[in-house]
Amino acid sequence: QLMQSQGLRNDICEPMILVVAPTHELVNQIYNDVLKMTFKAPEPMTCYGCFGSVNHRFRPGVTILVSTPGRLLGGLQNKSLSLQNVRFLVLDEGDRMLGIGMGSTIRAVINAC
């Protein structure tokens, strides 16, 4: 219902909250913490962590997306992901991502929001 009321498509991933972290391990940790925090949320939320070889495809109907910059860029390029409806963007360890050369990828993600 939330997706329909927001005018979201149901064939691509269009999160409202985006958390970006530099490593798959950190994405996994954040994803598990978000699941704990939203377990009894007053409004249903769907969280998806895009990490590792198993969870690497973006799914429609996601409220909160946790991912690495590279996975996000890939999703934007193959059009399985749209960031136009992102209301909140969290860059976890942003300084570290810039320090290891992810600056242009981070800028592309921010520009897509």
N, C-alpha and C positions, 0 to 999 in steps of 0.2 A: 504494500500500500504506500509506503513512504516513497519508493521509487516512482510510482505512478503520480503521486501528488507533487513530486519535484520535477516531473517531466523527463525522467531519465529513461534511456533506452534499455531494453533487456537483452541485447545481444553483445554488448561490450561492458567492460568494467569501468564504472564511473563513481569512484569513491568521493565521499564528502570530507573525509579526514585522511590525510596522507602522512605517514611517518617514514622517513628515509634514514637508513643507517648504512655504514660503510661495509659491513661484513654479513655473510649469511648467518653466522653464529649469533651476532647481535640482533639481527632481524628476528631470528627464532626466539631469543630471550624476550624481546619487546612484545612480540606476538603473543607469547604465553602470558605475559603480564597484562596485556590488554584484555585477553580472554577472561582473566580473573576479575578485572575491574568492571567489565561490562556484563558479567554473568546475570545480575539481577537489575539491569538498567530498566528505568520506567518505560522506555521505548525500545522495541527490539532493534538490535544492532548486529550486523554481520561483519565479522572481522576475518581478514584473510592475510596470511603471511606468505609472501612469495620468496621462497628460499630453497636451496638444495636442488637435487635432481627430480624430486617428487613434486613439490609445489612450485612449479615454474610457469604455469599458465594462469593468466588473469581470468577471474570468473565474474560474470554479471551479478548484480545484486549486492555488492559489497559496500558497506558503509565506511569501514575503516580498513585501509590498506597499509601494510607494513612491507617495505621492500628495499632492495639495494638500488643505487642509481642506475647501474647497468641494466638490470631487469626492467626498470621503469622505461628507460630509453628504448629498449627492445620492444616493449609493449606499445609505446607511442609510434614507433616506426612501422610495426605490423598492424597498427590500428585495432588492437584488441583492448586498448586502454585509452580513456579520455580523462584528462584532468581538469576540464572546464568547470566542473561542479565542486571542486575542492574549496572548502571554506576554511580549513585549518591545515597548515603545513608545518610539520615538525622535522627539523634537520638535527638528528642525534649525532653528536660528534662531528658537527659541520667543519670545525677547524681541521680535524683529522682528514676528512674527505678532501678538503682543499689542499692539504699538505701532501697527499699521495696522488695528486694530479687529476682529481675528479671535478675540477672547477667548471669545465665546459659542459660536462654532463649535468651537473647541478643547475647551471644556468638554463640549460634546455628544459629541465624539469620545471623550474620556477616559471619560465616563460610560457609553458604549457598550461599552467594553473590559471 
